[in-house]
């Protein structure tokens, strides 16, 4: 046997041949039973051991909260303080529909007239401040948030955005102080998303200088109109503008326009002549909002009640517009109403924050099972609970920064009227509203389940949050329809890309990189599995952008192919699921990009480290959820896929260690979250909870 140096690591060194043979067999058998760790496993094992023996990230919740809530923290706190000081205005757990409606109106009047918070002033002057108030109000009672949105965003916003100076001068003060409570009457019984298909008509009568508003059939009844059933005095009614002609047709359809129509007497509150009002009744949620149905029978309004920013009718019946076609006027009209979608996306994140706070705090509080003869452990120590809640916590932060960016972009658009920003806000608001509200709806059920039986108690709010929020997926644009708009927008940009056209802000991440993202994956990087690589923002963004690019290219090819035999509509329907996936992929990419920007911009080092951890979890969780797509095109090799899965679990574990601090940084007081099992002081939770049950 050859000699070996005394420091050799060979286990057979220094023993005879038989012993050496036996030792090698034992070693081989041991390696089969306990295979050596590959690169990813070894690195992960080292990281886990290091983490276990190391103090968790130190999070300064005050600094992180200041960074999160920004310059509108004080105005939100003003909303919270007002309602906390007025217990009679707080919504009880059990309340009838009619009582809830009246309470909701008193809440709105109190906010405006007692607290002196005038949201309407900020709709145009400072939209970001308006949305901050809207989020805070929705935290108090979601019905109040929607009622406020109807009054100021929809009814008031339509007057400001679709009308001209004469309308602002006449109606602003009354809308602002809620002396003129109003409605937004667009949706009809038979038409919701297809606004161009509405059937209500407004025919100009040149003899009396009036418009005649008519509901021609039952399908044209205005339906689900907020504020209509009880409190509304006015309505912005969307109808087809008909002008008399001297030919055989008799009238000319000028397309959908908006009209101010008084619906109730200002003193008696009774419906005005020709206006029929019916109550839409009890709903799944949001019963503090009085949704009603409106039918018009030869209701006459002055010609000046036409909101005439994009189209006007002169005394002699002549029609004028700065826009050349019905389609352009319609697009401009709807484009001015995107603020509602912006508000819903932003408010939905506020709802998600409340649910995540309650679920995380309860999961830290509740102890169950554990190692034999040892104390029970919290349910958040279980990997299954971490898997449910930690990616959700990361997503909540991601959505916060993405919707904050949307609000800032919307405010800039309102200030500058820049055409590129108009297109960007339209696509981004549609996509974020659809994606965020769908995610929040699913998460509310997950949070309830994660809290077991106690999550089913009404006092712990998951039921009311879930029921009130559910409709967010439908109004201001059905989510499936909105995602199709995003997909259509991307396809339009894709076409312009190859015809030398300009590219919008949302699209510009592919401005110079389309060929790179559509090229074959690099077989070397497809196998890289180290943590430094997987947690590199460049890899994460490249992976998201690659997926979007592939989806866009492939759906464009499929649409072209199927349109030859099915026509454009048939081809679109044939590829619909593909198109929806494309839109979601694009929105996820934008969300990740804004999260990465927010991490980099965070001035506090400790907060930045915590946010980076959540950002990595958001990225890894989304990549793993769609790992099949990456594997199918060899973007990710099997070993790398395994490493991504292990890293996702590891990040969930790390985020769990700072979960309490991260939900505390949302800075929502207990009197806002209002769930005993979600109280900040865990030692008080069961005491307060049992008091609600009468103990």
Buried (B, 14 or more C-beta within 10 A) or exposed (E): EEEEEEEEEEEBBEEEEEEBEEBEEEEEEEEEEEEEEEEBBEBBEEBBEEBEEEEEBEBBBEBBBBBBBEEBBEBBBBBBEBBBEBEEBBBEEEBEBEBBBBBBBBBBBBBBEEBEBBBBBBBBEBBBBBBBBBBBBBBBBBBBBBBBBBBBBBBBBBBBBBBBEEBBEBBBEBBBEBEBBBBBBBBBBBBBBEBEEBBBBBBBEBEEBBBBBBBEEEBBBBBBBBBBBBBBBBBBBBBBBBBBEEEEEEBEEBBBBBBBBBBBEEEEEEEBEBBBBEBBEEBEBBBBBBBBBBBBEEBBBEBBBBBBBBBBBEEEBEEEBEBEEBEBBBBBBBBBBBBBBBBBBBBBBBBBBBBBBBBBBBBBBBEEEEEEEEEEEBBBBBEEBBBBBBBBBBBBBBBBBBBBBBBEBBBBBBEEEEEBBBBBBBBBBBBBBBBBBBBBBEBBEBBBEBBBEBBEBEBBBBBBBBBBBBBBBBBBBBBBBBBBBBBBBBBBBBEBBEEEEEBBBBBBBBEEBBEEBBEEBEEEBBBBBBBEEBBBBEBBBBBBBBBBBBBBBBBBEBBEEBBEEBEEEEBBEBBBEBBBBBBBBBBBBBBBBBBBBBBEEBEBEBBBBBBBBBBBBBBBBBBBEBBEBBBEEEBBBEBBBBBBBBBBBBBBBBBBBBBBBBBBBBBBEBEBBBBBBBBBEBEEBBEBBEEEEEE
